[in-house]
Amino acid sequence: MATKPALTMRQAGQDWLLTCTPRPTDAQRAWDAEELALFTTGAHWLAAEVPLLRSVEIMPRIKARQLGPVLADVATERAWWLLPTDAGDLLDDLRHVTVQPPSWVLKCPPVLYPLNERVWLERPDGSGQLTDPILLGAALGPGGYRRPAEAST
């Protein structure tokens, strides 16, 4: 039986995520034990923390091919958008957004399934695609970013 494309993409996303830690075996062991794995920001990406509801509202405003991984915690109603490491202070002026500093620890479930009330709203796809902080900022800002097709309707 052939592997389904969605499952293959999810596995590619999980494989990519494991490259974002110096201890991929520890991450895999945590997942095998039904625990969240620890990933440190800074080397591969930064994490912008945004309220969960606001994140869900703005996700459709960003084109799918420009949307990077977004992790949510249902219990705390928070989401983390993975951004390039050079995002710097581009989001500093936005209320309710905190770009976590390098060396901050993000507890992640596997890409393949949710765990402990954490779920990938947008899964890593294996490409290394991260959300452009300018697009995220525009979507979160006053009036919100609208794709060109939305602007004309």
C-alpha positions in Angstrom: 0.0 0.0 0.0 1.4 3.4 -1.0 2.1 6.1 1.7 -0.5 8.8 1.7 0.9 12.2 0.7 -0.4 14.0 3.8 1.3 11.5 6.1 4.5 11.7 4.1 4.5 15.5 4.5 3.8 15.3 8.2 6.7 12.9 8.6 8.9 15.3 6.6 7.8 18.1 8.9 8.6 16.0 12.0 12.0 15.1 10.5 12.7 18.8 9.9 11.7 19.7 13.4 14.1 17.1 14.8 16.9 18.9 12.9 16.2 22.0 14.9 17.6 20.5 18.1 21.1 19.4 19.0 19.5 16.4 20.7 17.0 14.8 18.3 17.2 11.4 20.1 16.0 13.1 23.3 13.1 14.7 21.5 12.1 11.5 19.9 12.3 9.7 23.3 10.1 12.4 24.9 7.5 11.9 22.2 7.7 8.1 22.5 7.0 8.6 26.2 4.0 10.8 25.3 5.8 13.9 26.6 6.5 17.3 25.0 10.0 17.7 23.6 12.1 20.7 24.4 13.3 23.0 21.5 15.5 26.0 22.1 14.9 29.1 20.1 17.7 31.0 18.4 19.7 28.6 16.3 17.0 27.8 13.7 14.0 30.0 14.5 12.5 32.4 17.0 9.0 32.1 18.4 6.5 34.9 18.5 3.9 34.3 21.2 0.4 35.5 20.3 -3.0 34.9 21.8 -4.5 31.7 20.4 -7.8 33.2 19.2 -6.1 36.1 17.5 -3.7 33.6 15.8 -6.6 31.6 14.5 -8.3 34.7 13.2 -5.3 35.9 11.2 -4.0 32.7 9.8 -6.3 32.8 6.7 -5.0 36.3 5.9 -1.5 34.9 5.2 -1.1 32.8 2.0 -0.5 29.2 2.7 2.8 29.2 1.0 4.0 32.1 3.2 2.7 30.5 6.4 5.3 28.8 8.6 4.7 26.5 11.5 2.3 27.7 14.2 2.0 25.8 17.5 -0.9 26.2 19.9 -1.5 25.4 23.5 -5.3 25.1 24.1 -5.0 25.2 27.9 -3.1 28.5 28.0 -4.8 29.9 24.9 -1.4 30.9 23.4 0.2 30.2 20.0 3.7 30.4 18.9 4.6 31.4 15.3 8.0 30.2 14.1 10.0 33.1 12.6 13.4 33.5 11.0 16.2 34.2 13.4 16.7 37.7 11.9 13.2 38.8 12.9 14.8 41.2 15.4 12.5 43.9 16.7 10.1 43.9 13.8 7.1 43.0 16.0 8.1 45.1 19.1 5.4 47.7 18.5 2.5 45.2 18.5 0.5 44.7 21.6 -0.1 41.1 22.7 2.9 39.8 20.8 6.1 38.7 22.5 9.0 37.4 20.4 10.8 35.1 22.7 14.6 35.6 23.0 17.2 33.1 21.8 17.7 30.2 24.2 14.0 30.3 25.2 12.5 26.8 25.4 9.4 25.8 23.4 7.8 22.6 24.4 6.6 20.9 21.3 4.4 17.9 20.5 5.3 15.7 17.6 4.2 17.0 14.2 2.2 13.8 13.6 -0.4 14.3 16.4 -1.4 16.6 19.3 -0.1 16.0 22.8 -0.9 17.5 26.2 -3.2 20.1 24.8 -0.6 21.3 22.3 -1.3 21.0 18.6 0.3 22.3 15.4 -2.2 24.7 13.8 0.1 24.9 10.8 2.5 21.9 10.8 6.1 22.1 9.7 6.1 20.7 6.2 9.8 19.7 6.0 10.8 22.7 3.8 12.0 24.9 6.6 9.4 27.5 5.6 9.0 30.1 8.5 6.5 32.9 8.7 7.7 36.3 7.4 7.5 38.6 10.5 6.5 41.5 8.3 3.4 39.6 7.1 2.6 38.5 10.6 3.0 42.1 11.9 0.8 43.4 9.1 -1.9 40.8 9.8 -1.8 41.6 13.5 -1.7 45.4 13.1 -4.5 47.9 12.9 -6.8 46.9 10.0 -4.8 43.7 9.5 -2.9 42.5 6.5 -5.1 41.5 3.6 -4.0 39.4 0.6 -4.4 41.4 -2.7 -7.5 39.3 -3.7 -9.2 40.2 -0.4 -8.4 43.9 -0.8 -10.4 44.2 -4.0 -13.5 42.4 -2.7 
